[in-house]
Amino acid sequence: MTAQPSDPVAGNPVAAEDPVSANGLAAPRVRSARRIRAEHIRDYGVVVFAGALFIYFTVATSVFLTSQNLLNILFQNATIGIAACAVTFTIIAGNFDLSLGSIFVLSEVLAAWAAVHMGVWWAFPVAIVSGMVMGLINGLLVTKLRVNAFLATLATALSFGGIAVGVTHGGLLITPSSSVFTFIGQHRAGGIQYPVIIFAAVAIVLQLVLAYTVFGRHLYGVGDNRNAARLSGLKVDRTVIITFVITGAACGLSGLIDASTTGSGTSDTSGLGGSLALLAIAGVALGGSSIFGGVGSVWRTVLGVLMLGMITNGFDLLAVQDYWQNIVRGILIIIAVAIGLVIERRT
Amino acid sequence: MSAASVAQVRLDSIGKRYSGTKALDNVSVEVAGGSVHALVGANGAGKSTLGKIVGGVIRPDEGQLFVDDRPVRYTSPREARIDGIATIAQELSPLPHMSVIENVFFGIEPRRAGLVQWRRMRAQYEELVAAWGFELDANTKVGALRTADKQKVEILRAIACDARVIVMDEPTSSLTSVETKTLHRMIRTLRENGRTIVYVSHFLDEVLELADTVTVLRSGRLVRTAPVAGETEDSLVAAMFGAAAEAEHFEKPQGSTAQVVLDVSGLSRKGVLRDVSLQIRSGEIVGLAGLVGSGRTELARAIAGADPIDQGTIAVDGTARSIRSPADAMAAGMAFLPESRKDDGLFLELSLAANTTFADLGTVASRFGVLRLALERKKTTSLLTMLSVQPPVPSAKVANLSGGNQQKVVFARWLFRNPRVLILDEPTRGVDVAARAAIHRLINNLAAEGTAVLLISSEIEEVLGLAHRVLVMRRGSITREFGADPPMEAVMEAAFGLGGRTIA
């Protein structure tokens, strides 16, 4: 439905019925518009549910609906969100990336290392380029060596994480206290933290690329039917590799933001690095993009990530114990995936 | 449920909707036990849907299914199987990595203490195969079998499950005529043994030859159920389309001296193709006949860059081309319509527009790769209208279209590119009579405009009806060449390697 690239954002539930009505079969359209189908739940469930949660937390706590708190949610989820938006590309093209967290950690560590040893300005290109290189490695493994994406990125995740520990010797790399380095992580523009602005920019650009460019269309094609895409003259491997490189770059950017925010680089995976991949992919799944490829969009992922963030925030405000958050998140992901599977089975 | 009892199936006022479209509307049919009951209709008429409802694959929105006068409501094919109703789907779905015997007995293996009793299972298999006259090695992996043999596996499985009703959905659409004959023999044996067959097909000659009763559907509604004895091909076509559709005859230019567009020389691929050479001139339709496995599809795929080649040269318009990928072939001006539109052709989740323009997005995009969606819609609409795709709506999803319309969408993608060479592998498979005629006219028109066409089809009539020249393949080589309108027997003999002298 909205997953069709020709109509990615502005779709409405009746859109797919329009061709039928155009054919003069108005009667069934009226009926089906009234009925809620599994596809509608997948496509709009996340919107409705996020809205419901939003209202609930607004009513239940006095703090939730304050600009300070909402900005906080965005800020806390900016790094996850950037990675999630990018990995949406990989997933739409029918692949998977479990190495997000490790790319994030190693990029962060390398950026900090560069800031310390080469000069603070170096942190920026080093973070992004190292992320891209790691994405390229993933992409080559998946396409040229035909390693299953799940295993390939699981393996590289271990290696990248290991290299990060090697660079830091397991400790912290404290970066020079230069405002050049901490700028993007610790400063605001018009009252909005830079990471939030970067997240928004990344999300918008990626959504536009997905919906309105030849490359975006290719991603849907590869994810929907790889053979057909190849027989239509597409260099499928190259397209797939690019998705991994974009994901790598985004994780590098996230790592840079984290390093800038904390003024340090850490290889410790007990923090965000350890959970980034799962949270980002959870956000994608929750948004309703198909884990099997061919269907999805970036704006869905943004909603999925923010919903997860809202749950954390709202539960904290309500002083619900931590473990409940994970239980609820898990249940939501299962519901989202189950709805996707119901649709898969029907078609 | 004993295997001996003859099952009778009754459908009462069945209705089914798909995203707003009525696939079936108040259809009532009685299938007599121990008969072969054919369901016919144009693509999208609802015949497959009706078959699937009997087999429990699809649940009806309205109406009631009765088996032996007992109302039943299946939620899965499994439940239907328990009642003795087995479905053999159009696209076969056996377990490819398991052997024939494992497939046949999957889920019903003779067991003791949870362990499969292999010896007993083998004995049962031998018994089954002998009793029904199948020849199929128990240990072959099913994935390596040809479609016809996969079908045998499914039929054996149905018999092994004591199925009393077997629903077959377009069982012969990927079979050669010999394999079809074999299948029909099996079906007759099944009927003699009290089995009921629901036979969904668009091959009217088969239906007339095989079935006892035929139900004609049109646009989801019942036209009539009648004994086959009183029907002819014309009467069925008239019932399917509401008016008699006429068969098309095409003029075939002979001895064309137009410029050679496609020149293939010495093409070889180990174990598949041996030293194949052929030329197609501008405006010429060259038909490729041969049995399944003779290398027809493999030749098409090799020329189109879909499969690698070991040796040989391909030239288009006199220029030698190195073709190592479909992209190379397309750059050379070729377009390849693959055998299976589901596996290799369509993007089912995407819109008609996205499907149509995918192979040539550059023409609907600005220099920086930004799509011009309004232009895409416009171009797609006009092309879809030209091909009379229903609905001609660019934003509609391909998955919701009928088979014939889906095939037209694949055509649209390639016509969008204005190819010099059009390679068509089974262009009308699983397509209804009207869409088939439309596609035949289209192919003929494209050739008349100068396109060089290579046409592959399992239906010999299709090849003979369209081709200006007919090449016969056997075991990876071209063994005979005929001019326009050769006698069908001669082509068949060549395909089987009988009579005539080989030229390769």
Boltz contact constraints between the chains, C-beta under 6 A:
constraints:
  - contact:
      token1: [A, 4]
      token2: [B, 351]
      max_distance: 6.0
  - contact:
      token1: [A, 5]
      token2: [B, 354]
      max_distance: 6.0
  - contact:
      token1: [A, 6]
      token2: [B, 351]
      max_distance: 6.0
  - contact:
      token1: [A, 6]
      token2: [B, 353]
      max_distance: 6.0
  - contact:
      token1: [A, 6]
      token2: [B, 395]
      max_distance: 6.0
  - contact:
      token1: [A, 7]
      token2: [B, 395]
      max_distance: 6.0
  - contact:
      token1: [A, 17]
      token2: [B, 20]
      max_distance: 6.0
  - contact:
      token1: [A, 19]
      token2: [B, 391]
      max_distance: 6.0
  - contact:
      token1: [A, 19]
      token2: [B, 393]
      max_distance: 6.0
  - contact:
      token1: [A, 19]
      token2: [B, 396]
      max_distance: 6.0
  - contact:
      token1: [A, 20]
      token2: [B, 20]
      max_distance: 6.0
  - contact:
      token1: [A, 20]
      token2: [B, 21]
      max_distance: 6.0
  - contact:
      token1: [A, 22]
      token2: [B, 393]
      max_distance: 6.0
  - contact:
      token1: [A, 23]
      token2: [B, 391]
      max_distance: 6.0
  - contact:
      token1: [A, 28]
      token2: [B, 20]
      max_distance: 6.0
  - contact:
      token1: [A, 29]
      token2: [B, 20]
      max_distance: 6.0
  - contact:
      token1: [A, 32]
      token2: [B, 20]
      max_distance: 6.0
  - contact:
      token1: [A, 212]
      token2: [B, 370]
      max_distance: 6.0
  - contact:
      token1: [A, 212]
      token2: [B, 371]
      max_distance: 6.0
  - contact:
      token1: [A, 213]
      token2: [B, 369]
      max_distance: 6.0
  - contact:
      token1: [A, 213]
      token2: [B, 370]
      max_distance: 6.0
  - contact:
      token1: [A, 214]
      token2: [B, 361]
      max_distance: 6.0
  - contact:
      token1: [A, 214]
      token2: [B, 365]
      max_distance: 6.0
  - contact:
      token1: [A, 214]
      token2: [B, 369]
      max_distance: 6.0
  - contact:
      token1: [A, 220]
      token2: [B, 350]
      max_distance: 6.0
  - contact:
      token1: [A, 221]
      token2: [B, 347]
      max_distance: 6.0
  - contact:
      token1: [A, 221]
      token2: [B, 358]
      max_distance: 6.0
  - contact:
      token1: [A, 224]
      token2: [B, 347]
      max_distance: 6.0
  - contact:
      token1: [A, 224]
      token2: [B, 349]
      max_distance: 6.0
  - contact:
      token1: [A, 224]
      token2: [B, 350]
      max_distance: 6.0
  - contact:
      token1: [A, 225]
      token2: [B, 347]
      max_distance: 6.0
  - contact:
      token1: [A, 227]
      token2: [B, 344]
      max_distance: 6.0
  - contact:
      token1: [A, 228]
      token2: [B, 344]
      max_distance: 6.0
  - contact:
      token1: [A, 228]
      token2: [B, 345]
      max_distance: 6.0
  - contact:
      token1: [A, 230]
      token2: [B, 326]
      max_distance: 6.0
  - contact:
      token1: [A, 231]
      token2: [B, 306]
      max_distance: 6.0
  - contact:
      token1: [A, 231]
      token2: [B, 326]
      max_distance: 6.0
  - contact:
      token1: [A, 231]
      token2: [B, 338]
      max_distance: 6.0
  - contact:
      token1: [A, 231]
      token2: [B, 344]
      max_distance: 6.0
  - contact:
      token1: [A, 232]
      token2: [B, 358]
      max_distance: 6.0
  - contact:
      token1: [A, 232]
      token2: [B, 359]
      max_distance: 6.0
  - contact:
      token1: [A, 233]
      token2: [B, 326]
      max_distance: 6.0
  - contact:
      token1: [A, 233]
      token2: [B, 327]
      max_distance: 6.0
  - contact:
      token1: [A, 233]
      token2: [B, 330]
      max_distance: 6.0
  - contact:
      token1: [A, 233]
      token2: [B, 359]
      max_distance: 6.0
  - contact:
      token1: [A, 294]
      token2: [B, 349]
      max_distance: 6.0
  - contact:
      token1: [A, 295]
      token2: [B, 349]
      max_distance: 6.0
  - contact:
      token1: [A, 347]
      token2: [B, 399]
      max_distance: 6.0
